[in-house]
Amino acid sequence: MKPNFLSANKNYSAINIGKLSDVKNYSLIHPKLGIEIKGKVFVKEATNASGTEISFTTLAPKSDIGYFHIHTKDEETYIILRGSGMFQIDDDCFPIEEGSVVRVAPEGARNIYNSSDEEMLFVCIQSKANSLEEHTTDDGKRVQKDPLWFK
């Protein structure tokens, strides 16, 4: 399964990965581990992103992502959309649930465990640590009155 192309121009690209309940139908071969990962879709390439990698992942009940990992340059922010479980970073382990947001520094060894009887769904946003020079409101600049074509 691949994301569906919606639209693109020099200043944007848009895709649709489908209903979030369908993320479990995606799969990929992990480039470093060489194993099939089911229930995961990356969108960096499909959107031509240059500053972030975003993935959507499902975890079956009573399972984890299968490996602890670290990064050398990138931090990750995990947003739990559905389900509950445990998140481990180094020697710390704490409960997570729908609405939990966890940022992990590159050198933090991490893993997620779905302790529930239901599928877990989360988004992971990966970006280079310390690369955000200005947050959105400082970086934004209004260029014209909003055309509101969709009204």
TALINKA-V809815 format. One record per pair of residues at least 12 apart in sequence whose C-alpha atoms are under 10 Angstrom apart, sorted by the first residue. I is the first residue (numbers start at 1). GAP is how many residues later the second one is. D is the distance in whole Angstrom. If there is no record, write none. Layout:
I_GAP_D, I_GAP_D
//
This chain:
1_16_9, 1_21_10, 1_22_9, 1_24_7, 1_25_5, 1_26_7, 1_27_9, 1_40_9, 2_13_10, 2_14_9, 2_15_7, 2_16_10, 2_23_10, 2_24_7, 2_25_9, 2_39_8, 2_40_10, 2_41_10, 2_44_9, 3_12_6, 3_13_6, 3_14_4, 3_15_7, 3_23_9, 3_38_8, 3_39_9, 3_40_8, 3_43_7, 3_44_10, 4_12_5, 4_13_6, 4_14_8, 4_42_9, 5_12_9, 5_41_8, 5_42_9, 7_40_10, 8_39_9, 8_40_10, 12_35_8, 12_36_9, 12_37_9, 13_33_8, 13_34_5, 13_35_7, 13_36_9, 14_32_8, 14_33_6, 14_34_9, 15_28_8, 15_31_7, 15_32_7, 16_27_10, 16_30_10, 16_31_10, 17_24_8, 17_25_10, 17_26_9, 17_29_10, 17_39_9, 20_36_8, 20_37_10, 20_38_9, 20_61_9, 20_62_10, 20_101_8, 20_102_10, 21_37_9, 21_61_10, 21_98_9, 21_100_8, 22_17_8, 22_36_9, 23_15_9, 23_16_6, 23_17_7, 23_18_7, 23_33_7, 23_34_7, 23_35_7, 23_98_8, 24_14_7, 24_15_4, 24_16_7, 24_17_9, 24_32_9, 24_33_8, 24_34_6, 24_35_8, 24_36_9, 24_95_9, 24_96_10, 24_97_9, 25_13_7, 25_14_6, 25_15_8, 25_16_9, 25_33_9, 26_12_6, 26_13_5, 26_14_6, 26_15_6, 26_16_10, 26_30_10, 26_31_9, 26_32_9, 27_12_6, 27_13_6, 27_14_7, 27_15_10, 27_30_10, 28_12_7, 28_13_7, 28_14_9, 37_20_10, 37_28_9, 37_29_9, 38_19_8, 38_20_8, 38_21_9, 38_22_10, 39_17_8, 39_18_6, 39_19_5, 39_20_7, 39_21_9, 39_82_9, 40_15_7, 40_16_6, 40_17_4, 40_18_6, 40_19_9, 40_81_10, 40_82_10, 40_83_10, 41_13_8, 41_14_5, 41_15_5, 41_16_7, 41_17_9, 41_82_10, 42_12_6, 42_13_4, 42_14_7, 42_15_9, 42_81_10, 42_82_9, 42_83_10, 43_12_6, 43_13_8, 44_82_10, 50_77_10, 51_75_9, 51_76_6, 51_77_8, 51_80_9, 51_81_10, 52_22_9, 52_24_10, 52_73_7, 52_74_6, 52_75_5, 52_76_8, 53_21_10, 53_23_9, 53_71_8, 53_72_6, 53_73_5, 53_74_7, 53_75_10, 54_22_9, 54_23_10, 54_24_10, 54_69_7, 54_70_6, 54_71_5, 54_72_6, 54_73_9, 55_23_10, 55_67_8, 55_68_6, 55_69_5, 55_70_7, 55_71_8, 56_22_10, 56_23_10, 56_25_10, 56_65_7, 56_66_6, 56_67_5, 56_68_7, 56_69_9, 57_23_10, 57_24_10, 57_63_8, 57_64_6, 57_65_5, 57_66_6, 57_67_8, 58_23_10, 58_24_9, 58_25_10, 58_56_10, 58_61_7, 58_62_5, 58_63_4, 58_64_7, 58_65_9, 59_24_9, 59_53_9, 59_54_8, 59_55_6, 59_56_10, 59_59_9, 59_60_6, 59_61_5, 59_62_6, 59_63_8, 60_23_10, 60_53_9, 60_54_7, 60_55_9, 60_56_9, 60_57_8, 60_58_7, 60_59_5, 60_60_7, 60_61_9, 61_22_9, 61_23_10, 61_24_9, 61_52_9, 61_53_6, 61_54_6, 61_55_6, 61_56_5, 61_57_5, 61_58_5, 61_59_7, 62_23_9, 62_51_7, 62_52_5, 62_53_5, 62_54_6, 62_55_7, 62_56_9, 62_57_9, 62_58_10, 63_22_10, 63_49_8, 63_50_6, 63_51_5, 63_52_7, 63_53_9, 63_54_10, 63_56_9, 63_57_10, 64_21_9, 64_22_9, 64_23_10, 64_47_7, 64_48_5, 64_49_4, 64_50_6, 64_51_9, 64_56_10, 65_45_10, 65_46_6, 65_47_6, 65_48_7, 65_49_9, 66_45_8, 66_46_9, 66_47_9, 67_42_10, 67_43_8, 67_44_7, 67_45_9, 68_20_9, 68_21_9, 68_22_9, 68_40_9, 68_41_6, 68_42_5, 68_43_5, 68_44_9, 69_20_10, 69_21_10, 69_37_9, 69_38_9, 69_39_8, 69_40_5, 69_41_6, 69_42_7, 70_19_10, 70_20_10, 70_34_9, 70_35_8, 70_36_6, 70_37_5, 70_38_6, 70_39_5, 70_40_7, 70_41_10, 71_33_10, 71_34_8, 71_35_5, 71_36_6, 71_37_8, 71_38_8, 71_39_10, 71_55_10, 71_57_10, 72_33_9, 72_34_6, 72_35_7, 72_36_10, 72_56_9, 72_57_9, 73_32_9, 73_33_6, 73_34_8, 73_53_10, 73_54_8, 73_55_6, 73_56_6, 73_57_9, 74_30_9, 74_31_7, 74_32_5, 74_33_9, 74_51_10, 74_52_6, 74_53_5, 74_54_4, 74_55_5, 74_56_9, 74_57_9, 75_28_7, 75_29_6, 75_30_5, 75_31_5, 75_32_8, 75_33_9, 75_50_8, 75_51_6, 75_52_6, 75_53_6, 75_54_5, 75_55_9, 76_26_8, 76_27_6, 76_28_5, 76_29_7, 76_30_7, 76_32_10, 76_34_10, 76_47_10, 76_48_6, 76_49_6, 76_50_4, 76_51_7, 76_52_9, 76_53_9, 77_24_7, 77_25_5, 77_26_4, 77_27_6, 77_28_9, 77_46_8, 77_47_6, 77_48_5, 77_49_7, 77_50_9, 78_22_8, 78_23_6, 78_24_5, 78_25_6, 78_26_8, 78_34_10, 78_44_7, 78_45_6, 78_46_4, 78_47_7, 78_48_9, 79_17_10, 79_18_9, 79_19_8, 79_20_7, 79_21_6, 79_22_5, 79_23_7, 79_24_9, 79_42_9, 79_43_5, 79_44_5, 79_45_6, 79_46_8, 80_16_8, 80_17_6, 80_18_5, 80_19_6, 80_20_5, 80_21_7, 80_22_9, 80_40_8, 80_41_6, 80_42_4, 80_43_7, 80_44_9, 81_16_8, 81_17_5, 81_18_6, 81_19_8, 81_20_9, 81_39_8, 81_40_5, 81_41_5, 81_42_7, 82_15_7, 82_16_5, 82_17_8, 82_18_10, 82_36_9, 82_37_8, 82_38_5, 82_39_5, 82_40_7, 83_13_8, 83_14_6, 83_15_6, 83_16_9, 83_31_7, 83_32_9, 83_33_7, 83_34_9, 83_35_6, 83_36_6, 83_37_4, 83_38_7, 83_39_9, 84_12_6, 84_13_4, 84_14_6, 84_15_10, 84_16_9, 84_28_10, 84_29_8, 84_30_6, 84_31_7, 84_32_6, 84_33_9, 84_34_8, 84_35_9, 84_36_7, 84_37_9, 85_12_6, 85_13_10, 85_27_7, 85_28_6, 85_29_4, 85_30_5, 85_31_6, 85_32_10, 85_35_8, 86_25_9, 86_26_6, 86_27_5, 86_28_7, 86_29_7, 86_30_10, 87_15_9, 87_23_7, 87_24_6, 87_25_5, 87_26_6, 87_27_9, 88_20_9, 88_21_8, 88_22_6, 88_23_5, 88_24_6, 88_25_8, 89_13_10, 89_15_8, 89_16_10, 89_18_10, 89_19_6, 89_20_5, 89_21_5, 89_22_7, 89_23_9, 90_17_9, 90_18_6, 90_19_5, 90_20_7, 90_21_9, 91_17_10, 91_18_9, 91_19_10, 92_18_10, 93_17_10, 93_18_9, 93_19_9, 94_18_10, 95_17_10, 95_18_9, 95_19_10, 95_20_9, 96_16_9, 96_17_9, 96_18_9, 96_19_10, 97_17_9, 97_19_10, 97_23_9, 97_25_10, 98_22_9, 98_23_9, 98_24_9, 99_23_10, 100_22_10, 101_21_10, 101_22_10, 101_23_10, 102_22_9, 103_21_9, 103_22_9, 103_23_10, 104_22_10, 104_25_10, 105_23_10, 105_24_7, 105_25_10, 106_20_10, 106_21_10, 106_22_9, 106_23_7
//
